[in-house]
Amino acid sequence: WTLADAVREHATDVVQLLGVKDVLTGEDPDPAAVAAARDASEVVLGVGTDLTVAAEGMDSNRLVLSTGQQKLVREVAAAAKKPIILVVLSALPLDLTEFLQHPKVGAVLWAGQPSVAVVGLGDVLFGVRPPAGRLVQTLYPASYMDEISIFDFNMRPGPSEWPRPDCDPAKHAGPEHCPRGTNPGRTYRFYTGSAVLPFGFGLSYTTWKYDIVDSPQHPVSLQPVSELLGASRDGMFLNSREGGRALAAYAVNVTNTGGVDSDDVVLGFLTPPGAGVDGVPLKVLFGFERVHVRAGQTETVWLYPSVADFTQADRSGQRHLAPGSYGVEFGVSEGRALGMGFAATHLRALEPEAVAKVYV
């Protein structure tokens, strides 16, 4: 199955052309593909990467489409009668800044590497099934590749022991004289830069509203957390069953404020006390739930921060109790202006003796 097969499931008179010879090329696009885009009533353009770019034992050295594919998008978009639909088939967190802002790119469908399931994209493209997916990666700017060496495995931000990848050793009398990189942090938990698109981002064919309708009314006790840590043999590995028990509960009303019946995926995040300082994550995903909501209707989703969510690991891997004020968010704030649901509140989590004092 190919992307063209997915389109043919819903449309007739489909013309399929190869725009570039492969996903690594820097050569100019095939003029016939650009000409076909000029004549077409609608254009679906597939771009991305395959196992020639990155595979087991071979890491990618780029976070952008090949120059040939970039030229293809620009020329096809310029030639098309209407804004084109760009379908990205890639396992890499590619920087698509230019095309997300391009006036002739009407939509970007990020499909990952769906393999034979690619035929299902036709249902999304033609409105049979509204999208409800969420990005499973942070999409970094292309400059990220120049900031931090691939050999620096640290998740947390800070000075790196490795040279900047964009340093030319020949100009610095060897790699040992190259300037060291600065790790901006990895993943949504620690990345301190401005993401092209954040982890968890995703749009819909309808619009959404979130309301928190049930939440803890008093500070929660970290007694179960203290017991969990006390039962750990080494302070690093926790009992998954006990650590996965709920410590708090939140009910979120999910209202479909648009005109299309659709699924929605509600993400729950905690922002711990001291976020971003001394290795503490910026935020942590504590739960998610997919729900189907008819247009104009409301469904309630329950999400539960767990006992283990209220621990923090230090730089040696030792876990500790993390009392204090937590931010609690549902949804991704960057999607709010684009019609996606978002709601936020706070939660106080206190050590057992502190909770006792609150009620004295």
Stockholm file with secondary structure:
# STOCKHOLM 1.0

chainA/1-360         WTLADAVREHATDVVQLLGVKDVLTGEDPDPAAVAAARDASEVVLGVGTDLTVAAEGMDSNRLVLSTGQQKLVREVAAAAKKPIILVVLSALPLDLTEFLQHPKVGAVLWAGQPSVAVVGLGDVLFGVRPPAGRLVQTLYPASYMDEISIFDFNMRPGPSEWPRPDCDPAKHAGPEHCPRGTNPGRTYRFYTGSAVLPFGFGLSYTTWKYDIVDSPQHPVSLQPVSELLGASRDGMFLNSREGGRALAAYAVNVTNTGGVDSDDVVLGFLTPPGAGVDGVPLKVLFGFERVHVRAGQTETVWLYPSVADFTQADRSGQRHLAPGSYGVEFGVSEGRALGMGFAATHLRALEPEAVAKVYV
#=GR chainA/1-360 SS CCHHHHHHTTCSSCCCCCSSSSTTCCSCCCHHHHHHHHHCSSCEEEEECCTTTSBTTBCCSCSSCCHHHHHHHHHHHHHSSSCEEEEEECSSCCCCHHHHSCTTEEEEEEEECCGGGGGGHHHHHTTSSCCCCCCSSCBCCTTHHHHSCTTCCCCSCEEEEEECTTCCGGGTTSGGGSCEEEECCSHHHHCCSCCSBCTTCCCCSSCEEEEEEECCSSCEECHHHHHHHHHCSSSSSCCHHHHTSBSCCEEEEEEECSSSCEEEEEEEEEECTTTTSTTCCSCEEEEEEEEEECTTCEEEEEECCBGGGGEEECTTSCEEECCEEEEEEESCGGGGGGTCCCEEEEEEEECHHHHHHHHC
#=GC SS_cons         CCHHHHHHTTCSSCCCCCSSSSTTCCSCCCHHHHHHHHHCSSCEEEEECCTTTSBTTBCCSCSSCCHHHHHHHHHHHHHSSSCEEEEEECSSCCCCHHHHSCTTEEEEEEEECCGGGGGGHHHHHTTSSCCCCCCSSCBCCTTHHHHSCTTCCCCSCEEEEEECTTCCGGGTTSGGGSCEEEECCSHHHHCCSCCSBCTTCCCCSSCEEEEEEECCSSCEECHHHHHHHHHCSSSSSCCHHHHTSBSCCEEEEEEECSSSCEEEEEEEEEECTTTTSTTCCSCEEEEEEEEEECTTCEEEEEECCBGGGGEEECTTSCEEECCEEEEEEESCGGGGGGTCCCEEEEEEEECHHHHHHHHC
//
